[in-house]
Amino acid sequence: MTPRELELLQGMRNCYSVCGANFEDTIEMVGGSRGLQPEEVKQMLFQIKEKYSSEKEYKELRAQLPKEFPF
């Protein structure tokens, strides 16, 4: 994962851990703090999933988020 991709996924984990918000609200908070629109964040997350879903680091971070988050 690139540093930017890793930071985004870590940001999702951290934001959810602190706020416990639903997917859309978490996306909005993560995007807002990075100057990104929610759709940009979603697109990046789906691309990260496509590229790294079989990698250990992705699996570990993804496991710390609700299964219903669609990426």
N, C-alpha and C positions, 0 to 999 in steps of 0.2 A: 504494500500500500504506500502511496506517496504520503509525505508529511501532511499535506492538506486533506487528503482523504481520511487519514488516521485521526487527525484533529477533529474533523467533522463528526465522525462516528463516536469519538470520545466525548465530544460536546453533546451529542444526543444522549449518551449514557449519563453524563453528569447532570444535564438538565432534568432528565426524567427522574434520576435519583433524588434530586433536591425538591422538585416540584410535584412529581407524580402525575403530571398532566397527561391528557390523551394525546394521540399522535399529532393531530392538527395543531394543537396548542404548543406542543414540544417543537414541532417544525417551525412554527412562527417565532418562538423565542430564540431558537438556535439560529435561524436565518437573520432575525433582527440584530442579533449581537455580532453577526459577521457581514452585515450589509448585503444580504442576499434575500431575494424574494422566496416565499414558501415553495413555489414551483421549482425554483433552481435547486433548493435543498433536496426536494423529493427526487428530482432527476439525478442529482449526484449520488444519493443513497441507493437508488436502483442500479446505477452504473457500478457502484462499489460492490453491491451484491453480485451482479453479473460477473465481475472480474475476480472477486476474492472469496466467494461463498464456500469454497472448499479449503481455505487457508485457516490455520489455527487461530491466528490473531483476530480475524473477522469473527469466527465462531465464538470466541471468548467474549468479545465485546457485544456481539449480537445477543448472546445468552443473558446479558444483563438488562435487556429491554423486553417489554411484553411481547409475547408471541403474536398478538394481534396487530402489532405495528407491521404494515405491509411492505417490508423490504427485507 
